[in-house]
């Protein structure tokens, strides 16, 4: 099987509310399921100050589509 180029994107954002471990695990579980179906992988970091840092990777069209949804997501703000 031939794989296309992998496109990577990194963004940071600020949570609109604090998240505890259980809430984060539930959220990440849903993300994993959706991203797996789209062929997207990555890494999500969250700190005690409410900052998210995420690396997402996959084909360019899938990453661009996901990032557009991320920018509109009401769980966070100041997406850069």
N, CA, C and O of each residue as an XYZ file, in Angstrom:
320
protein
N       0.846     -1.175      0.000
C       0.000      0.000      0.000
C       0.895      1.242      0.000
O       1.836      1.332      0.789
N       0.608      2.173     -0.862
C       1.345      3.421     -0.940
C       0.622      4.479     -0.127
O      -0.588      4.667     -0.255
N       1.386      5.165      0.712
C       0.805      6.230      1.531
C       1.197      7.569      0.959
O       2.307      7.731      0.451
N       0.304      8.526      1.036
C       0.580      9.880      0.581
C       1.426     10.627      1.595
O       1.841     10.069      2.610
N       1.672     11.873      1.311
C       2.426     12.717      2.224
C       1.650     12.935      3.517
O       0.422     13.009      3.519
N       2.383     13.034      4.600
C       1.763     13.335      5.893
C       1.918     14.832      6.146
O       3.019     15.377      6.078
N       0.817     15.473      6.433
C       0.752     16.901      6.711
C       0.603     17.057      8.212
O      -0.212     16.371      8.828
N       1.375     17.946      8.807
C       1.312     18.165     10.255
C       0.916     19.600     10.556
O       1.269     20.528      9.829
N       0.173     19.761     11.648
C      -0.243     21.076     12.107
C      -0.168     21.083     13.627
O      -0.591     20.128     14.279
N       0.362     22.146     14.184
C       0.430     22.316     15.636
C      -0.321     23.590     15.987
O      -0.140     24.619     15.336
N      -1.157     23.527     17.008
C      -1.854     24.730     17.470
C      -1.881     24.747     18.992
O      -1.722     23.717     19.648
N      -2.084     25.925     19.528
C      -2.289     26.106     20.967
C      -3.601     26.857     21.156
O      -4.027     27.617     20.286
N      -4.231     26.636     22.294
C      -5.470     27.349     22.612
C      -5.652     27.380     24.119
O      -4.931     26.716     24.864
N      -6.626     28.163     24.552
C      -6.933     28.322     25.973
C      -8.328     27.757     26.246
O      -9.299     28.151     25.600
N      -8.421     26.841     27.198
C      -9.715     26.261     27.574
C     -10.626     27.338     28.159
O     -10.162     28.236     28.863
N     -11.919     27.244     27.866
C     -12.861     28.224     28.418
C     -13.234     27.886     29.862
O     -13.797     28.716     30.576
N     -12.916     26.662     30.284
C     -13.160     26.223     31.657
C     -12.100     25.181     32.000
O     -11.543     24.558     31.096
N     -11.813     24.982     33.270
C     -10.853     23.934     33.646
C     -11.446     22.547     33.376
O     -12.652     22.337     33.511
N     -10.587     21.617     32.996
C     -11.015     20.237     32.772
C     -10.280     19.325     33.745
O      -9.069     19.448     33.928
N     -11.017     18.409     34.369
C     -10.377     17.419     35.221
C      -9.981     16.208     34.376
O     -10.316     16.122     33.195
N      -9.275     15.294     34.994
C      -8.758     14.125     34.260
C      -9.877     13.318     33.604
O      -9.745     12.915     32.449
N     -10.957     13.080     34.311
C     -12.066     12.281     33.766
C     -12.687     12.964     32.547
O     -12.991     12.304     31.553
N     -12.875     14.280     32.622
C     -13.446     15.022     31.491
C     -12.527     14.974     30.281
O     -12.983     14.794     29.152
N     -11.225     15.135     30.524
C     -10.256     15.080     29.423
C     -10.232     13.703     28.774
O     -10.194     13.591     27.548
N     -10.253     12.651     29.598
C     -10.225     11.290     29.056
C     -11.456     11.011     28.203
O     -11.355     10.382     27.150
N     -12.607     11.473     28.648
C     -13.834     11.283     27.878
C     -13.753     12.040     26.548
O     -14.121     11.511     25.499
N     -13.271     13.275     26.605
C     -13.142     14.102     25.411
C     -12.164     13.456     24.422
O     -12.459     13.354     23.231
N     -11.011     13.026     24.916
C      -9.984     12.441     24.058
C     -10.470     11.134     23.441
O     -10.142     10.832     22.293
N     -11.237     10.370     24.179
C     -11.777      9.116     23.641
C     -12.624      9.379     22.394
O     -12.511      8.665     21.398
N     -13.463     10.396     22.455
C     -14.275     10.762     21.294
C     -13.433     11.262     20.135
O     -13.702     10.938     18.978
N     -12.402     12.063     20.450
C     -11.508     12.567     19.413
C     -10.818     11.414     18.702
O     -10.740     11.391     17.474
N     -10.316     10.453     19.482
C      -9.594      9.309     18.899
C     -10.469      8.558     17.905
O     -10.033      8.222     16.804
N     -11.687      8.305     18.303
C     -12.605      7.562     17.435
C     -12.848      8.314     16.124
O     -12.756      7.730     15.044
N     -13.155      9.601     16.220
C     -13.404     10.402     15.020
C     -12.158     10.525     14.155
O     -12.232     10.399     12.933
N     -11.013     10.773     14.788
C      -9.778     10.959     14.039
C      -9.324      9.668     13.367
O      -8.813      9.698     12.247
N      -9.504      8.548     14.034
C      -9.123      7.256     13.454
C      -9.896      7.025     12.152
O      -9.328      6.560     11.163
N     -11.170      7.345     12.155
C     -11.995      7.174     10.962
C     -11.526      8.067      9.812
O     -11.751      7.745      8.645
N     -10.870      9.195     10.141
C     -10.378     10.134      9.130
C      -8.906      9.936      8.806
O      -8.349     10.673      7.992
N      -8.262      8.943      9.435
C      -6.841      8.697      9.195
C      -5.940      9.741      9.826
O      -4.844      9.997      9.328
N      -6.392     10.350     10.922
C      -5.644     11.406     11.599
C      -5.057     10.856     12.902
O      -5.725     10.142     13.651
N      -3.799     11.203     13.151
C      -3.147     10.858     14.404
C      -2.607     12.135     15.016
O      -2.659     13.196     14.395
N      -2.088     12.038     16.236
C      -1.509     13.223     16.833
C      -1.266     13.074     18.312
O      -1.243     11.971     18.859
N      -1.086     14.209     18.941
C      -0.777     14.283     20.356
C      -1.473     15.512     20.923
O      -1.397     16.596     20.343
N      -2.152     15.346     22.054
C      -2.820     16.457     22.723
C      -2.237     16.608     24.119
O      -2.204     15.657     24.900
N      -1.777     17.820     24.419
C      -1.273     18.140     25.758
C      -2.190     19.173     26.386
O      -2.751     20.024     25.696
N      -2.338     19.092     27.706
C      -3.172     20.047     28.449
C      -2.470     20.305     29.774
O      -2.018     19.365     30.428
N      -2.376     21.577     30.178
C      -1.719     21.875     31.446
C      -2.707     22.471     32.452
O      -3.858     22.759     32.123
N      -2.227     22.647     33.678
C      -3.074     23.140     34.766
C      -3.537     24.578     34.581
O      -4.432     25.032     35.294
N      -2.945     25.299     33.640
C      -3.361     26.676     33.347
C      -4.470     26.719     32.302
O      -4.969     27.791     31.958
N      -4.854     25.537     31.797
C      -5.933     25.468     30.819
C      -5.469     25.668     29.384
O      -6.258     26.055     28.522
N      -4.202     25.408     29.129
C      -3.663     25.552     27.779
C      -3.638     24.187     27.090
O      -3.145     23.205     27.645
N      -4.172     24.143     25.886
C      -4.070     22.973     25.031
C      -2.942     23.205     24.034
O      -2.783     24.313     23.522
N      -2.169     22.180     23.760
C      -1.201     22.180     22.674
C      -1.407     20.865     21.951
O      -1.341     19.799     22.563
N      -1.657     20.935     20.649
C      -1.948     19.709     19.918
C      -1.196     19.669     18.602
O      -1.094     20.663     17.884
N      -0.673     18.484     18.308
C      -0.103     18.153     17.007
C      -1.093     17.207     16.354
O      -1.475     16.199     16.948
N      -1.510     17.524     15.135
C      -2.363     16.617     14.373
C      -1.664     16.335     13.047
O      -1.001     17.208     12.486
N      -1.817     15.110     12.553
C      -1.176     14.741     11.295
C      -2.047     13.776     10.511
O      -2.773     12.954     11.070
N      -1.949     13.908      9.200
C      -2.715     13.079      8.278
C      -2.598     13.698      6.904
O      -1.673     14.469      6.644
N      -3.530     13.368      6.015
C      -3.476     14.001      4.694
C      -3.932     15.450      4.818
O      -4.697     15.790      5.721
N      -3.467     16.295      3.920
C      -3.678     17.733      4.041
C      -5.156     18.118      4.093
O      -5.538     18.967      4.898
N      -5.982     17.520      3.260
C      -7.404     17.868      3.239
C      -8.075     17.531      4.574
O      -8.872     18.317      5.084
N      -7.754     16.369      5.135
C      -8.349     15.972      6.425
C      -7.906     16.892      7.556
O      -8.706     17.256      8.417
N      -6.625     17.267      7.551
C      -6.113     18.153      8.597
C      -6.738     19.540      8.479
O      -7.133     20.126      9.487
N      -6.831     20.063      7.280
C      -7.449     21.383      7.095
C      -8.906     21.382      7.542
O      -9.366     22.329      8.179
N      -9.627     20.319      7.206
C     -11.028     20.206      7.610
C     -11.151     20.131      9.134
O     -11.998     20.799      9.727
N     -10.307     19.318      9.757
C     -10.325     19.202     11.216
C      -9.974     20.531     11.872
O     -10.622     20.922     12.842
N      -8.967     21.232     11.367
C      -8.564     22.497     11.971
C      -9.683     23.537     11.883
O      -9.853     24.337     12.802
N     -10.433     23.533     10.807
C     -11.572     24.455     10.699
C     -12.595     24.164     11.799
O     -13.165     25.087     12.381
N     -12.823     22.881     12.081
C     -13.749     22.516     13.169
C     -13.168     22.911     14.526
O     -13.891     23.388     15.400
N     -11.866     22.713     14.698
C     -11.201     23.065     15.952
C     -11.351     24.556     16.225
O     -11.646     24.952     17.352
N     -11.151     25.380     15.211
C     -11.253     26.834     15.384
C     -12.642     27.264     15.855
O     -12.773     28.280     16.539
N     -13.677     26.508     15.499
C     -15.052     26.852     15.862
C     -15.511     26.195     17.163
O     -16.572     26.531     17.689
N     -14.716     25.262     17.681
C     -15.080     24.502     18.869
C     -15.198     25.437     20.079
O     -14.297     26.235     20.338
N     -16.293     25.338     20.806
C     -16.573     26.210     21.941
C     -15.872     25.788     23.242
O     -16.033     26.442     24.271
N     -15.089     24.686     23.196
C     -14.380     24.253     24.397
C     -13.157     25.111     24.686
O     -12.608     25.072     25.787
N     -12.735     25.883     23.695
C     -11.519     26.674     23.862
C     -11.595     27.950     23.038
O     -12.513     28.141     22.240
N     -10.611     28.818     23.249
C     -10.544     30.098     22.556
C      -9.084     30.409     22.251
O      -8.191     29.652     22.631
N      -8.843     31.517     21.571
C      -7.481     31.960     21.239
C      -6.682     30.874     20.523
O      -5.522     30.627     20.852
N      -7.310     30.229     19.545
C      -6.640     29.171     18.774
C      -5.601     29.814     17.865
O      -5.928     30.650     17.023
N      -4.339     29.414     18.045
C      -3.256     29.944     17.212
C      -2.358     28.837     16.709
O      -1.394     29.102     15.992
